[in-house]
């Protein structure tokens, strides 16, 4: 599932780093914390590897 915004892509990257043990899970905040708990490593990788070009910084729901 590709990221819909740059901020979502960044949060997925932080969650992926924590899941892989590259950073402490306690350092995660907000969306990245819940993403780390609820998504698999593959799902996080797919979202974090989305290209940023043309993406809005934030997307309103």
Secondary structure as a PSIPRED ss2 file (coil, helix, strand):
# PSIPRED VFORMAT (PSIPRED V4.0)

   1 X C   1.000  0.000  0.000
   2 X C   1.000  0.000  0.000
   3 X C   1.000  0.000  0.000
   4 X C   1.000  0.000  0.000
   5 X C   1.000  0.000  0.000
   6 X H   0.000  1.000  0.000
   7 X H   0.000  1.000  0.000
   8 X H   0.000  1.000  0.000
   9 X H   0.000  1.000  0.000
  10 X H   0.000  1.000  0.000
  11 X H   0.000  1.000  0.000
  12 X H   0.000  1.000  0.000
  13 X H   0.000  1.000  0.000
  14 X H   0.000  1.000  0.000
  15 X H   0.000  1.000  0.000
  16 X H   0.000  1.000  0.000
  17 X H   0.000  1.000  0.000
  18 X H   0.000  1.000  0.000
  19 X H   0.000  1.000  0.000
  20 X C   1.000  0.000  0.000
  21 X C   1.000  0.000  0.000
  22 X C   1.000  0.000  0.000
  23 X C   1.000  0.000  0.000
  24 X C   1.000  0.000  0.000
  25 X H   0.000  1.000  0.000
  26 X H   0.000  1.000  0.000
  27 X H   0.000  1.000  0.000
  28 X C   1.000  0.000  0.000
  29 X C   1.000  0.000  0.000
  30 X C   1.000  0.000  0.000
  31 X H   0.000  1.000  0.000
  32 X H   0.000  1.000  0.000
  33 X H   0.000  1.000  0.000
  34 X H   0.000  1.000  0.000
  35 X H   0.000  1.000  0.000
  36 X H   0.000  1.000  0.000
  37 X H   0.000  1.000  0.000
  38 X H   0.000  1.000  0.000
  39 X C   1.000  0.000  0.000
  40 X C   1.000  0.000  0.000
  41 X H   0.000  1.000  0.000
  42 X H   0.000  1.000  0.000
  43 X H   0.000  1.000  0.000
  44 X H   0.000  1.000  0.000
  45 X H   0.000  1.000  0.000
  46 X H   0.000  1.000  0.000
  47 X H   0.000  1.000  0.000
  48 X H   0.000  1.000  0.000
  49 X C   1.000  0.000  0.000
  50 X C   1.000  0.000  0.000
  51 X C   1.000  0.000  0.000
  52 X C   1.000  0.000  0.000
  53 X C   1.000  0.000  0.000
  54 X C   1.000  0.000  0.000
  55 X C   1.000  0.000  0.000
  56 X C   1.000  0.000  0.000
  57 X C   1.000  0.000  0.000
  58 X C   1.000  0.000  0.000
  59 X C   1.000  0.000  0.000
  60 X C   1.000  0.000  0.000
  61 X C   1.000  0.000  0.000
